[in-house]
Amino acid sequence: MTDKTELPKTFDPAAIEAKWYPHWEETNAFRPERPGAEPYTIVNPPPNVTGSLHIGHALDNTLQDIMIRYERLRGKDALWVVGTDHAGIATQMVVERQLEAAQDKRTNYSREDFVSKVWQWKEESGGAITRQLRRLGCSMDWSREQFTMDPHFSKAVLKVFVDLYNQGLIYRDKRLVNWDPKLKTAISDLEVETREVQGHFWHFRYPLADGVTLDDGRDHIVVATTRPETMLADMAVAVNAADPRYQSVIGKFVELPITGRRIPIVADDHADPELGSGAVKITPGHDFNDFEVGRRAGIAAADMLNMFDAEARVVQTADGLIPAEFIGVDRFDARKLVVERMKALGRLVPHVVTGKDGEVTEHDAEPRTIQTPYGDRGGVVIEPWLTDQWYVDAKTLAQPAIEAVKTGVIEIVPKSWEKTYFHWMDNIQPWCVSRQLWWGHRIPAWYGSDGQCYVAETEDAAQALAGDGVTLERDGDVLDTWFSSALWPFATLGWPDAAPPPFVPSEVEVRQGTVEQGPSTSLGTNGLGGAPSNLLAKHYPNDLLISGFDILFFWDARMAMMGTHFMGQAPWKRLYLHGLVRAADGAKMSKSKGNTVDPLGLIDSYGADALRFFMAAMESQGRDIKMDERRVEGYRNFATKLWNAARFCQANGIGASSSVSAPAATLAVNRWIIGEVVETVAALDKALGDLRFDAAANAIYHFVWDQFCDWYLELIKPVLSAEGDAGEAAETRAVAGWVLDQILVMLHPFMPFITEELWHALGERSGDLIVAQWPAPQAEVDAGAKAETEWRIDLVGSIRSAKNELGIAPGTRLKAYVQDANDQTKAWVNGFWTGAQRLARIDFAPLDGAAPEGANLQIVVNEATFVLPLEGIIDIAAEKARLTKALEAVSKEAKSLEGRLSNPAFVEKAKPEAVEKARADHAEKSAEAERLAAALARLG
């Protein structure tokens, strides 16, 4: 694809995108053969195999592609690792819904048959997002596309589990988990979303046992709860040891209504004397705070009572004290039944309300807004549930990952996220990694008939550990999806086959942190077919990870832990956390609100290049992006402007350059534009080096639109004209072609499709733009040429603006008298005679000529004043009247807006978008007033 072609009049993004992406992929352009080149590596946050491209994906992947294309153009061996995540819960839900639609269900199948159905779904329907990433222009190495359930990756997952188990860093424990009764599996804290729910606060009287009374003579303690049903499994009442009301009964007992269970009164700081009655019911098997209180009170986890089954229906507790009428009742129905029974027993303390008229009414409970946990997948209220699960000792694994950030081995950008990272990592809890699903990496643990657990990568290895005569049964759980994706930076590069086994310290050494973690890398096989590979040694650690801040702990921190532990090095050198894409009004996007934006629809309307440039231009470190379709449209217009500029160049004999370095130039305008290229390349290098995507986009946008399209092409028109000097025209064509090439290369990371199309349309090329060379002008900024050209731009722009302000037609020719000019300006005027006639429609009077008396227009540029007589051009009096009237009107509007903005009541109480609009309107009106005042002043 190197033939020069005449560009169509109309820029058609869809046709270009359909043409170039398959070409790049077919020619292996996304990973050119560069064995000796410096590596540059990014791993893509693997999207769920069930997913489809949303606006957050578009942002995340655009930023990654900008960096990969930029580093590829700089000659590096740029590898962008791509793949999808098996998404345990999400994928199983998709397939189960399909079965339900066919009036079928998972439990009608064996585990193996159901998993086969999931694989079938994956082959037929999974991975649609990978096709959508192609539409966005993502230059990923698709030849190495991976899946977290691929055999080589599964091998790495099993090895990590077994090694951590043998190191004492994975263990089985009975603890409370977030249980999703709909999905019937444990989920992590990070998969729980808290919602405000209108609930109630009930107060109950718990009778003191053995005839004991409080100091005030009461024979009961009042406790309050938002979950009355859990009293069926209460195991204690906690009071504060410093609370004088209860000191005499600490160590005594209450006898629970309904169950008759005797439970102790314990002292614990969890009970706040200032809240409610100061006494708290403790259900350690169904509340995270109560679990810790119970442990401090000496209740072992194995002895904590459980009153729910996997679907959150009441089951009998170990002591058999729950009445039969509750057994099998749903948790929320049980709540109502407990309140009814407590009320019938006279143990419900009514909530008393006194109305404005003094009338007193009683209610069963106090209304209260409650922060309630919901599963983000199942969508039902989460139940804290006491079960046996597998846990990772995250606190031990977190220490090297914390040090990596503290010592600068990992740079977090923006730096403001470090505080959040440290807070979470310093307070990290054991990581529950088992899930009660069928789809996923099955836990490599077998339970023997001898009562022992055997952990090994294969059943044969487990049997060898158990010995002959021991029957084994495999654990039915699978691993948390985030456990496997935590290995992404190194397992995708062939580990463990490309590295020796990790050093295995003793459990004591690990716990004490007295041992260096992890191995050094070595060459080996890549795990993807057995061929020798240095992928791991060359591309680990990765250079950069780009992710949304919302998966900092889901994924990023866990990769940091696993990478430092197993590889002995942090998984990446820099971690860039971008914000969210929000709706135009700043609200978070959600399907329920109906304010989501389909990036594929935006690509259909405006092209992938426009959407990508919008994402880059709006990405300012640490800030969310407000979706603005008008700006996406504006960047499509930017692409169209570049397209038309290229057509102008074609029409004027300007084509592809054969030089990487800047051509020789004598004309000031050519030396100026070469200097502008030099400055733009430097600005881009700095911005992308600092991961300031907005600054990078701004630099290339203004160079293309302002310097090149609006001014350079205008300024060289007289040079290219038939009456121009042939030598100057040849130089200008060479420079213009070179500059346009530099534009295409610099803009390519942001807008890959249009730039590749123009690259080939402008002339014969030895290769595609995607693998071209990043600009190396080998030139300096010419200060003299810069000053002269900027003077020309300032003069022409000022005259054009002044004509517009005064209602003078742009083509009207005016005489221009130059006053107070120094020798430099006079020289510039003499060299700009023809250019000023064509561009500003002015004719310079002799430099020693005096301007005639009468009304005139005055333009000041640097030290010189340019006087343009207006007699016979416009009606001066009428124009002054028009400007005066317009100035009065706009000043009045500006003053009114200023009054609103200075009113604290408006600024504090109005909607933020209303205040923002008022500020924008005030700025606009103030600027308009200044412009009109300047126009009046010019008329004298």
Secondary structure, DSSP 8 states (H G I E B T S, - for coil): --------SS--HHHHHHHHHHHHHHTTTTS---TTS-EEEEE----BTT----HHHHHHHHHHHHHHHHHHHTT-EEEEE-EEB--HHHHHHHHHHHHHHTT--GGGS-HHHHHHHHHHHHHHTTTHHHHHHHHHT----GGG-EETTSHHHHHHHHHHHHHHHHTT-EEEEEEEEEEETTTTEEE-GGGEEEEEEEEEEEEEEEEBSTT---TTS-SEEEEEES-GGGGGG--EEEE-TT-TTTGGGTT-EEE-TTT--EEEEEE-TTS-TTSTTSEEEE-TTS-HHHHHHHHHTT--GGGS---B-TTSBB---TT--S-GGGTT-BHHHHHHHHHHHHHHTT-EE-EEEE-TTS-EEEESSEEEEEEEEEETTT-SB-EEEEEEEEEE-HHHHHHHHHHHHHTTSSEEESTTHHHHHHHHHHT---EE-EE--SSS-B--EEEETTS-EEE-SSHHHHHHHH-TT--EEE---EE-HHHHHTTHHHHTTTTTTTS-------HHHHHHT-S--S-----EE-SSSS-EE-HHHHH-SEEEEEEEGGGIIIIIHHHHHHHHHHHSS-SEEEEEEE--EE-TTS----TTTT----HHHHHHHH-HHHHHHHHHHH--TT--EE--HHHHHHHHHHHHHHHHHHHHHHHTT----S-SS-----SHHHHHHHHHHHHHHHHHHHHHHTT-HHHHHHHHHHIIIIIIIIIIHHHTHHHHSTTS-HHHHHHHHHHHHHHHHHHHHHHTTT-HHHHHHHHHHTS--SS-GGGS----------HHHHHHHHHHHHHHHHHHHHHHHTT--TT--EEEEEES--HHHHHHHHHTHHHHHHHT-EEE--TT----SS-EEEEEETTEEEEEE-TTTS-HHHHHHHHHHHHHHHHHHHHHHHHHHT-HHHHHHS-HHHHHHHHHHHHHHHHHHHHHHHHHHHT-
